[in-house]
Amino acid sequence: MAKSEPPVSLTAQIGEVAGAIWRLLDTEGPVSLAQLVKKLGEPRDIVMQGLGWLAREGKVQIEDVGRKRMVSLCG
């Protein structure tokens, strides 16, 4: 009988998505919030939590540009 993978904790999943957000922004530069969610292909709530994690650490900035909310790396 094959062993199943242990469930990933929600905190670990959010951390993994935060890392994916950072890598995407490092590679592609600033993106809109809508594009970020689309490009990552992860649930929107998890992406938002990962983004909050990075914002709290001072790693990303979020700005309103016209009708879009843009996300970019700090510095």
N, C-alpha and C positions, 0 to 999 in steps of 0.2 A: 504494500500500500504506500503510495507517495505521500510524503509530508507536505502539508500546506504551509505557505509563508505565514509567519506571525503577523498579526495586524499592525500596521504602522500607526503610531500615536498621532493624534491630531496636531500636537505641538511639533512633532518631527516633520509631518507633512507641510505645515506652514513654514518651517525652517527651510525645507527643500525648495519650496516655491519661492521663498525670499532669495535664495541663492540663484534660482533660475531667472528671477527678475533682474538681479544685479548683473548676471552674465549677459542677458539680452540687452540691457541698457549700455553696458560696456562695449558691446559689439555694434549695436545699431544706433546708439545715441538716443536723444529724446523721442518718446512716442506718446501718443494719446492714451488715456486710460482705456478707452474702448479697444484700441489696437493691442495694448498690453495683454488684456484678457484674451483676445482672439488669438494672438500669436502663441501664448503659453498653452492654450487648450486645457486649462484647469478651471475648476468651478470658480465663478466670480467672487464668492465670499472668501475662499481660500486665498485668491490673488490679493484681495483687499487687505486681508489680515497679514499676508507677507509684506505688502507694501507699507502697512502701518508699522510693522516690525522694523523695516529699513528706515522709515521716516523717524521713528523714535531714536534710532541709533545715529541719526544725522547723516545717513548715507545717500538719501534721495531728497529731491525737492519736488513739490507738486505745485504747479502754477496754472491759473486760469488764463488761457490765451484765446480771446474771442469766445466762441461757444465751446471750446474744447478744454479739457483739463489735461495738461501735459506733465509727464513724469520724466525726470532726468537725474543722473548721478550728481552729487555735490562735488564741487571742486574740480 
